[in-house]
Amino acid sequence: MSDSTKTLRKSHHQLVGSENDLLSLIYKELDETAAKELVIMAGHFMLFFDEEKRSLTPGIFQEQETELMSQRIKRRVGIFPTYTWDLGVSIGKKYSNQFEDIKYLLLINDWQYVPTQNVSASDLRKDFYETHTQIPSQYLSALVNNGFSSDNILSCKKNSIFFPETWLKYRFQKSASKLVKEGKLEKTVLNDRENQSEISFVDENGNYRTLISCGITGCAGEITEMISEVHKAGHRLLLIFAPGECYQPVQTGVEIALNLYNLSDMKVIVADPGGSGEMSTDEIYEKMVNFTVFTS
């Protein structure tokens, strides 16, 4: 591991049991920051395959035309997409005078529920991005009603309104070989076969954090790349609302990004309210919500 790798300072982690407690912690961090811009990752959703239309649809049950798709999405992700989007927008409105600019980052899981049998997954994704040139109507209404617009959506090199996970996975995979050569990542061959290998980050405690296994980039790898993209765009303050089931890889991705790329003067706030079918805030907070702040 390169000696030049910067050590991450992890401020703190705690569990919270109510929305008020979560917001109080977020407000405290935002009140104390010197950053002039804020990026909020909220409204994260999956793409689901609508068999009737033979196309992909946003995993937001309020956006569905059929009860079948609405119920399917409710069971899988619950209110998470719109709940976190509304939280993010309300936070943005509260701090609109403090920050010179507020951007919203829409991370899209465009692989997990995209079918691969008897259909081209890449064609389905291509059709989705070509036909969805605006953010979901529920999201746009929330923005407009709170003094924002589509101009407040953070774009990436791949898409003007979405951060596709497949793109982030691909970008990280491309840079991984270079990082291995630089000694910042380690490659381990599995079963004595070169095409079966793992690429990992070794933290300061000697723990191996796997990012790519057998050619497949994990969620931590894509988050690492997302954090890097936000930093490259000049932003130093990021609030992430992640699904509870993704908290661990998101945490790993943030830690690795700040260390691996030596991203300086950055604060990343992570909370994970729901995302596993919860249909009320009571359901979300009775399970407790993680809250963590990372600084570099």
LUMLUM-35516 format. One record per atom (N, C-alpha, C): residue in one letter; x, y, z. Coordinates in steps of 0.1 Angstrom, whole numbers, plus 5000, padded with zeros to 4 digits. Atoms other than C-alpha are relative to their C-alpha. Example, Ala and Ser with C-alpha at 12.3 -4.5 7.8 and 13.67 -1.06 7.14 Angstrom:
BEGIN
a500949885000 a512349555078 a500950125000 s499149895000 s513749895071 s499250115008 
END
This chain:
BEGIN
m500849885000 m500050005000 m500950125000 s499249885002 s501350344990 s500150085013 d499949924988 d502750555019 d499450134999 s500649865002 s501250865004 s498550005002 t501450014997 t497750735011 t499650075012 k500449924989 k495950975033 k499149925010 t500850074990 t494450845066 t498750085002 l501349944998 l490750905069 l499750035015 r500549974986 r489351075100 r498549985000 k501450044999 k486050915108 k499450075012 s500549924989 s484151165129 s499249915010 h500850084991 h481450945144 h498949924993 h501250085005 h478650685140 h499149995012 q501050034990 q475450645159 q498749964994 l501350045004 l472050495157 l498950095005 v501149914996 v468950705157 v498749944999 g501350075000 g465350615164 g498850094997 s501149915004 s463350905151 s500550094989 e499649905011 e463251145121 e500550135006 n499649884994 n463551435144 n501549995005 d498650024996 d466851295159 d500950004988 l499250005012 l468151225124 l500250144995 l499949865005 l467351575112 l500950095009 s499249924991 s468951725143 s501549984998 l498650035003 l472151545136 l500550064987 i499749955014 i472151645099 i500250155001 y499949864999 y471452005108 y501250055007 k498849964992 k474252015133 k501350004991 e498950015009 e476751895106 e500050114990 l500149905010 l475452145080 l500250145006 d499849874993 d475452435105 d501450035002 e498649984996 e479052375113 e501050004988 t499150015011 t480452345078 t500450134994 a499549885007 a482452595059 a499849994985 a500250025014 a481552455025 a499050094995 k500949905006 k479752685001 k499049934991 e501050075009 e477952414981 e499749865007 l500550134994 l475952104992 l499449914989 v500550105009 v475251784972 v499249905009 i500950094993 i472351564984 i499749884991 m500450125007 m472051204972 m498849955007 a501250044995 a468451124977 a499149944989 g500950065010 g465550944960 g500549894992 h499450115007 h467750654950 h498949894997 f500950105003 f465750394931 f500649904991 m499650115009 m466050064912 m499150014988 l500850025012 l464849994877 l499349865001 f500750125000 f462149724875 f499549974985 f500450045013 f461049534844 f498449995000 d501550015002 d457349594834 d499749914989 e500350105010 e456349284816 e499050044989 e501149965009 e453249434801 e500550104989 k499549905009 k455149724785 k501349964994 r498750055005 r458349524779 r501150115001 s499149894998 s460349814793 s500350025015 l499649974986 l462149934825 l499250125005 t500749894994 t460350154849 t500650045013 p499449964987 p461550364879 p499349925012 g500550074988 g461150174912 g499450095010 i500749914991 i458850434927 i498549974998 f501350065002 f455450294934 f499050114996 q500949895004 q453750634930 q500050034985 e499849975014 e454950654894 e499449894991 q500550115007 q453250324884 q498650024995 e501350005005 e450250284862 e499149885003 t500850124997 t449249934872 t500349965015 e499950054986 e448549784907 e501149905001 l499050104999 l450849494899 l501350055002 m498649944998 m453949704895 m500150085013 s500049924988 s452949934923 s500249915013 q499850094988 q452649644948 q501349935000 r498650065001 r455849474935 r501050095006 i499049904996 i457749794942 i499950035015 k500249984985 k456149854976 k500649895008 r499550114992 r457049514988 r501650005000 r498650015001 r460649554977 r500750125007 v499249884995 v461649914986 v499150095008 g500949924992 g458550065003 g500050154996 i500149865003 i458450445006 i501450074998 f498749955000 f462250485005 f500350114990 p499649905010 p462650664972 p499450145002 t500649874998 t460050944977 t500250065014 y499749954986 y460650965015 y501350075000 t498749944999 t464351035011 t500150124991 w500049885009 w463751264981 w499450125007 d500749894993 d461251475002 d500950055011 l499149964989 l463751475031 l501150094994 g498949925006 g466551595008 g499550144996 v500549875005 v464351864993 v499750105011 s500449914988 s463151995027 s501350055006 i498749964995 i466752005039 i500650114991 g499549905009 g467852185008 g499350145001 k500849874999 k465052445012 k500450075013 k499649944987 k466052505049 k501450074999 y498749945000 y469652575039 y500350074986 s499849945013 s469052745006 s500750145001 n499349874998 n470353075020 n501449995004 q498650024995 q473452925036 q500949964988 f499150055010 f474852755005 f499750074987 e500149935013 e475652924972 e499349914989 d500650095010 d474452614953 d499749875007 i500450134995 i472552294962 i499749914988 k500250095011 k472651994939 k499449875005 y500650134996 y470651664940 y500649904991 l499450115008 l472351344929 l499149885000 l500950115001 l470151064916 l500749884995 l499450125003 l471850734918 l499049894996 i501050105005 i470050464898 i500649864999 n499650155001 n470450084903 n499349954987 d500650045013 d470049994867 d500549864996 w499550135003 w471249634869 w499349885008 q500450114992 q469849434898 q498749934996 y501250065004 y466349374885 y499750024985 v500149995015 v467049424848 v500249854995 p499950145005 p466349084831 p501249994990 t498950035009 t469148924811 t499749884991 q500450125008 q467348614797 q499050044989 n500949985011 n465648634763 n499750154997 v500149855003 v466249014762 v501450065002 s498749934999 s469149254759 s499950105011 a500049914988 a469749424793 a500650144995 s499549875004 s471849694776 s499150074991 d501049935008 d469149764751 d498850065009 l501149954991 l466549794779 l500550135007 r499549894994 r468850034797 r500150124991 k499949895010 k469450234766 k498750064997 d501449955002 d465750264759 d499550095012 f500449934988 f465150374795 f500650145000 y499349874999 y467750654794 y499650094988 e500549925011 e466550774760 e498650055001 t501449964998 t462950794770 t499850085013 h500249934988 h463450934805 h501050115000 t499149885001 t464951274799 t499650115011 q500349924988 q463351424830 q499949915012 i500150084988 i463451314866 i498549965002 p501450044997 p460351134879 p499150125004 s500949894998 s457251354881 s499950045015 q500149984985 q456951314919 q501250095005 y498849944995 y460551434923 y500050154994 l500049865006 l460151734899 l499050095007 s501049924993 s457051854916 s500550045014 a499549964987 a458751844950 a501150114999 l499049905002 l461652044936 l499450144998 v500649875004 v459452314920 v499250065012 n500849944989 n457152344950 n500950055012 n499149954989 n460252414972 n501050104995 g499249905005 g461852674950 g501249954992 f499050055008 f464152444930 f499549974986 s500350045014 s464252324894 s500949884996 s499150115005 s465852054872 s501450054999 d498649955001 d468852284871 d500849965013 n499350044987 n469552164907 n500449855000 i499650145001 i470151814894 i501449994996 l498650025003 l473751704894 l500249914988 s499850095012 s474751564860 s501449935001 c498750065001 c477551324852 c500449994986 k499550015014 k479551244821 k499149914991 k500850105007 k477150964812 k498650054997 n501449975001 n473751124818 n499850145006 s500249874995 s472451474824 s499250015013 i500950004988 i470051374853 i500249885009 f499850124992 f471051024865 f501549975001 f498750074999 f474150854879 f499849854999 p500350145001 p473850504865 p501049915007 e499150084993 e475350234887 e500949924990 t499250075010 t476450034856 t501250084995 w499049915005 w478450334844 w501150015011 l499049994989 l480150374878 l500849885002 k499250134999 k481050004880 k501049994989 y499150015012 y482550024845 y501250105002 r498949904998 r484550344853 r501049955011 f499150044990 f485950194885 f500849884995 q499350125005 q486849864868 q501250054991 k499049955010 k488750064841 k501350065008 s498949934993 s490850254867 s500749905010 a499550094990 a491449944890 a501449954996 s498750065004 s494349804869 s501250105003 k499049904998 k496250134871 k500350025015 l499849994985 l495650154909 l500749885006 v499350114996 v496949804913 v501550024997 k498649975004 k500149904894 k500750105009 e499449904991 e500550204917 e500149965014 g499950054987 g500249984947 g498950055010 k501149954991 k497050144960 k498949905002 l500950124999 l495049824954 l500849884999 e499450135001 e495949464957 e499249904992 k500750105008 k495149184932 k500449865005 t499850144995 t494748824944 t499449914990 v500550105009 v494448534920 v499349895008 l500850104993 l491748284930 l500249874993 n499950135006 n492147914924 n501049984989 d498950005009 d495347974905 d499650034985 r500549965013 r493348114876 r500050154998 e499849855001 e494248464863 e498650074998 n501349935003 n490648524851 n499149995012 q500850004988 q489348454886 q500950065011 s499249924991 s490748724908 s499250105008 e500749904992 e489848974934 e501050135001 i499349874998 i490949344936 i499550065013 s500449964986 s490949474972 s500850125004 f499449894993 f491749784992 f500449955014 v499650044987 v493849715023 v500050125009 d500149884991 d492949955051 d501250005010 e498949984991 e495250085078 e500149895011 n499950114991 n494349785100 n500349874994 g499650125007 g495349535074 g498849924995 n501250075005 n491749445065 n499850014985 y500249995014 y491049355029 y498550034997 r501349965004 r488049535014 r499849974985 t500150055014 t487049354982 t499250104992 l500749905008 l486049594954 l499649934987 i500350075012 i486149364923 i500349855002 s499850154999 s485648984923 s499649944988 c500250075013 c485948774892 c499450094989 g500349905011 g485549084870 g498750085003 i501249934997 i482449214888 i500350105011 t499949904990 t482549544906 t498950005010 g501050004990 g480749544939 g499550145003 c500649874997 c478649824954 c501050105006 a499049914994 a481549964974 a500850064989 g499249955011 g483550004942 g499250124992 e500749905007 e480750204925 e499850135009 i500149894991 i480250424956 i501450085000 t498749945000 t484050484956 t500150104987 e499949925012 e483750614920 e499150115000 m501049894999 m480650824927 m500650115009 i499449904991 i482451004956 i501150074992 s499049945008 s485351064933 s499550104989 e500749915010 e483051214906 e499550135006 v500549884993 v481551444931 v501150095004 h498849924996 h484951564943 h500650064987 k499449945012 k486151614907 k499150124995 a500949895004 a483051834901 a500250125009 g499749884992 g484452064928 g499250005013 h500850004988 h482051964956 h500749935012 r499350054988 r483251904992 r499149955011 l501050044990 l480051835011 l498949924994 l501050105006 l477851535004 l499249945011 l501050074991 l474751405022 l499449894992 i500550125006 i473851055013 i498949935008 f501050094994 f470550875020 f500049874992 a499850135006 a471250515013 a499049905006 p500850104994 p469050205017 p500749935011 g499450064988 g469650025050 g500949874996 e499350125004 e470749705032 e501350034993 c498849965007 c473449905014 c500950085009 y499249914991 y474850085044 y501449965001 q498650054999 q477849865048 q500950034988 p499249975012 p479049885012 p500250154997 v499949865002 v478350255011 v501050065009 q499049964991 q480350305042 q501449974996 t498750045005 t483250105028 t500450084988 g499749925012 g482950294995 g500550145003 v499649864996 v483250635012 v501449995006 e498750014993 e486150525034 e501149984989 i499050035010 i488050385004 i500250124991 a499849885009 a487350684982 a500850115006 l499349894993 l488650935007 l501549965002 n498750044999 n491750725012 n500749974987 l499450055012 l492350574978 l500450124990 y499849895009 y492050904958 y500550125007 n499549884992 n493351134986 n499150124998 l501049895002 l490251344984 l500050095012 s499849914988 s490951645006 s498850095003 d501049904996 d488751875026 d498649964997 m501450055004 m485651655021 m499349955013 k500850064989 k482851575045 k498849934993 v501150085005 v480351295037 v499249955011 i501050034990 i477251245058 i499249894994 v500750115005 v475550905055 v498949965010 a501150054992 a472150795068 a499249904991 d500750115008 d470050485058 d498649975005 p501450024995 p466350535065 p499249914991 g500950095007 g464650225052 g500549944987 g499650065013 g464650075017 g499749864998 s500350145001 s463449725024 s498649965002 g501450025000 g459749755020 g499250075011 e500749924989 e458949985050 e499050104993 m501049915006 m455750175042 m499650115010 s500249884991 s455850425071 s501350035007 t498849964992 t458350625091 t500149925013 d500050084988 d457350425122 d500849874997 e499350135004 e458550105104 e501550034998 i498649975002 i461750275094 i500850025012 y499249964988 y462850415127 y499949915011 e500050104989 e461750135149 e501149904998 k498950095003 k464549935132 k501350075003 m498949914998 m466950225140 m500750034987 v499449955012 v468850425114 v501450045003 n498549964998 n472650455110 n500250144995 f499649875004 f474150795109 f501550015002 t498549995000 t477850845101 t500550124993 v499349895006 v480051135093 v501449974997 f498650035004 f483351095074 f500650144996 t499349885005 t485851375069 t501449964996 s498750035005 s489151395051 s500850135000 
END
